[in-house]
Amino acid sequence: MQGLSCKGYVSKPSLPEVREANRLRAQEDKKRKDEAKATAARKRERRETHDKECAKQRREGLSPPTTLESTEEEDSSSAGMGFS
């Protein structure tokens, strides 16, 4: 049985085209989320490495290394989202 709604009738199965569209949208969503997760991991690793270097420099009494600069890839990823 497909699934009974609260009204007691059986819902129609979705069309193959609708299922295909839903599957493709889900794949795109997953790809976008995976890319965002990978970008966050790269940034976190970079920041941790930089913080370790700063701590090492401070312990040795030297001036800390220059600040982190964002790469072109990181800048372009945030530019695509328009919040207005």
N, C-alpha and C positions, 0 to 999 in steps of 0.2 A: 504494500500500500504506500502511496506517495507520502502523504502527510495530511492529517486532518487539521483543519483550521478550527477556530472556536465556533464557527457557524455550522460545522458538521459536514462540509463537502470536501471532496478530495481536490487538492491543488494540482494544476496542470504541470507536467514536467517542463523544464526550460528547454528552449530550442537549442539545437547544436550550435547555431551562430552565437547565441547569447553565452553559452558555456565557453566557447572559444574566445570571445571577447573578454569574459571574466578571467579566463586563464592567462591571456596575454597581459591584461592589466596587472594581475597579481605578479607575473614575472617581472614586469617593469618596476613595480613597487619594490620587490625584493632586491632587484639590481641596484636601485637608487639607495636603498637602505644599506646594502652591503658596501657601496662606494663611500657613503657617509661614515660608516663605522671604520672603514680602512683609513680614511683621511683623519679621523679623530685619533686613531691609534698611532699613525705617523707623527701627528703633532704632539701627542703625549710623550712619545719616545724622544723626540727632539727636545722638548721642554725638560724632561728628566735628565737627559745628557747635559744640557746647558746648565741646569741647576747643580749637577755634580761638579762640573768644571768650575763654576763660580765658587762653590764651597772649597774646592781644592785650592783655588787661587787665594781665597781669603785666609786659609790656614797657612799658606806659604808667605803671606804678607804682600802679595802682588795685587795689582789692580785687576778687577774682574774682567772677563772677556766682554767684547761688545755685545749689545743686546741682540736678541733674535730678530731676524727680518723674515717676513713672510715671503714664501716663494710665489711665483706666478701662478702655479697650479692652485694653491690655497686661496689666492685672491680671486681667481676666476670662478671658483666654486661658489663663493658667497655672492658674487655679483649677479648671478642668474636669478636670484630670488628677489622679487620686487614687493616690498611691504609698503603699500600706500593706502 
